[in-house]
Amino acid sequence: MAEINKRVGYTIKRFRKNRGWTQEQLAFEADLHRAYIGQIERGEKNLGLQNLQKIAVALNVSMYKLVK
């Protein structure tokens, strides 16, 4: 697993938890599958730009904040 996948996944998880959302809630808001959100948060999946944008919009943060 690439280190960047783990870091981005951890950041997404942190933003999600700060909102008080479950993975299922984030998946619904981002129009993605809950299992996919879990894989992203664990750093198991490469995250494409379109899906990163969906997650950023759902969390109301910039894509930059998720990858910096």
N, C-alpha and C positions, 0 to 999 in steps of 0.2 A: 504494500500500500504506500502510495506517495504521501509524504509528510504534509504537503499542501492540502490534500483531501481531508486529512485528520483535522488540520487547523480550521479550515473552512467549515467542516461539519460541526466542530466544537462551537464555533462562533454562531452558526445558525441555531444550534441547540440552546445556547445562552440567550439569544434574542427571543426565541420561542418561549423559554421558561420565564423570562422577564415579563412576557405578556400573559403568563398564566395559562398558556395553551398546551394541549396535548399534541402529540405527533398527528393524530387524526384531525384535529382542528386546523393545524397548519396545512396538512395535505388538502383539506377541503377548500381552504381559502386560496391556496396556490393552484388548485385543480391538478393535483398530483396524487399518486397512490401513497397510502400511509407507510407501506413497507419500503417504498422508495425513499421516503423522508428518513426512516430509520437507518437505511443503508448509507445515506448521505451523512447523517449525523455521526455514524461510526467510522466514516472515512472509507467505506467499502466501494463507493461508486464515484466515477468521474462525473462531475457536474457540468453539464453543458450551459452555455450562456443563456439560452432561452429559459431553461428551468431555474437558473440562478436569478434571472429577472423576475420570474413568477414568485419565487420565494421572497425576494426583496420587496416587491410590491405588497405581498400579503403581510409582511412584517412591518411595512411602512418605513423601510430604511433604504439607503442607497446600496447599490451592488458593491461599491467601494468599501463600505463598512463591513460587508460580509467577507471580503477577501484580503483586507489589509493586514 
